[in-house]
Amino acid sequence: MQGYQQFCGLARALDLIGDRWNLLIVRELLIRERRHTELRSALPGVASNLLTDRLRHLVAAGIVERRQEEGRKAVVYALTPRGADLREPVLGLVRWGAPLMASGPRPGDTVQPQWLALAALALLRDAVVTRPGRVALDADGLDLTVHAEAAGVRVELAREDRPDARVQGPTALVLGLLAGALSARTAAAMGARVQDDAGVLDALLVAAAAGRAA
């Protein structure tokens, strides 16, 4: 792959991760380790041989590693510690790109609920939490839990059976609510179910919007 041949940290980084699909592979592996077939399913449009080539490049660069799945012969791909260091740049790009999605999915866009795991963290993590609690998100059947705590906000791919607030609906609507593009009332009118009797979700969204504007 042709490099930029510039003595610049950004150029050197782009030499490794700037080719098409590379950062999207990193996005998927930031969510969890995956097999080759799982990556193909999560990255519609990528040819199998191109994905193999990109993975080979990322492994050689020390960003991704191949692991033997425990107790099985299958190979999974995971980020190395160096690759995991891309979490902050990726979250920053997700947050930067959020306003570009305010109008919702374009015709032909793929929407996959697991992407919400990174998006929720990127959009909410700067909130100064004044009303701690747990918010359960159900996006197209995928369960996530947002933990709003005095120490900060964290998101996990797990179901919360006794949340302080709950949002259920299509991924695009849930994302629009978290990004501030939709109010809870508008999201509900469009088909989402929003339960927030204690005001935990509302306080979190207000604090997150303030954090993003700061």
DAKAMO-V143039 format. One record per residue. RES is the residue in three letters. SS is DSSP state (hx for helix, st for strand, lp for the rest). Layout:
BEGIN
RES,SS ; RES,SS
END
This chain:
BEGIN
MET,lp ; GLN,lp ; GLY,lp ; TYR,lp ; GLN,lp ; GLN,lp ; PHE,lp ; CYS,lp ; GLY,hx ; LEU,hx ; ALA,hx ; ARG,hx ; ALA,hx ; LEU,hx ; ASP,hx ; LEU,hx ; ILE,hx ; GLY,lp ; ASP,lp ; ARG,lp ; TRP,lp ; ASN,hx ; LEU,hx ; LEU,hx ; ILE,hx ; VAL,hx ; ARG,hx ; GLU,hx ; LEU,hx ; LEU,hx ; ILE,hx ; ARG,lp ; GLU,lp ; ARG,st ; ARG,st ; HIS,hx ; THR,hx ; GLU,hx ; LEU,hx ; ARG,hx ; SER,hx ; ALA,hx ; LEU,lp ; PRO,lp ; GLY,lp ; VAL,lp ; ALA,lp ; SER,hx ; ASN,hx ; LEU,hx ; LEU,hx ; THR,hx ; ASP,hx ; ARG,hx ; LEU,hx ; ARG,hx ; HIS,hx ; LEU,hx ; VAL,hx ; ALA,hx ; ALA,lp ; GLY,lp ; ILE,lp ; VAL,st ; GLU,st ; ARG,st ; ARG,st ; GLN,st ; GLU,lp ; GLU,lp ; GLY,lp ; ARG,lp ; LYS,lp ; ALA,lp ; VAL,st ; VAL,st ; TYR,st ; ALA,st ; LEU,st ; THR,lp ; PRO,hx ; ARG,hx ; GLY,hx ; ALA,hx ; ASP,lp ; LEU,lp ; ARG,hx ; GLU,hx ; PRO,hx ; VAL,hx ; LEU,hx ; GLY,hx ; LEU,hx ; VAL,hx ; ARG,hx ; TRP,hx ; GLY,hx ; ALA,hx ; PRO,hx ; LEU,hx ; MET,hx ; ALA,lp ; SER,lp ; GLY,lp ; PRO,lp ; ARG,lp ; PRO,lp ; GLY,lp ; ASP,lp ; THR,lp ; VAL,lp ; GLN,lp ; PRO,hx ; GLN,hx ; TRP,hx ; LEU,hx ; ALA,hx ; LEU,hx ; ALA,hx ; ALA,hx ; LEU,hx ; ALA,hx ; LEU,hx ; LEU,hx ; ARG,lp ; ASP,lp ; ALA,lp ; VAL,lp ; VAL,lp ; THR,lp ; ARG,lp ; PRO,lp ; GLY,st ; ARG,st ; VAL,st ; ALA,st ; LEU,st ; ASP,st ; ALA,st ; ASP,lp ; GLY,lp ; LEU,st ; ASP,st ; LEU,st ; THR,st ; VAL,st ; HIS,st ; ALA,st ; GLU,st ; ALA,lp ; ALA,lp ; GLY,st ; VAL,st ; ARG,st ; VAL,st ; GLU,st ; LEU,lp ; ALA,lp ; ARG,lp ; GLU,lp ; ASP,lp ; ARG,lp ; PRO,lp ; ASP,lp ; ALA,st ; ARG,st ; VAL,st ; GLN,st ; GLY,st ; PRO,lp ; THR,hx ; ALA,hx ; LEU,hx ; VAL,hx ; LEU,hx ; GLY,hx ; LEU,hx ; LEU,hx ; ALA,hx ; GLY,lp ; ALA,lp ; LEU,lp ; SER,lp ; ALA,hx ; ARG,hx ; THR,hx ; ALA,hx ; ALA,hx ; ALA,hx ; MET,lp ; GLY,lp ; ALA,lp ; ARG,st ; VAL,st ; GLN,st ; ASP,lp ; ASP,lp ; ALA,lp ; GLY,lp ; VAL,hx ; LEU,hx ; ASP,hx ; ALA,hx ; LEU,hx ; LEU,hx ; VAL,hx ; ALA,hx ; ALA,hx ; ALA,hx ; ALA,hx ; GLY,hx ; ARG,hx ; ALA,hx ; ALA,lp
END
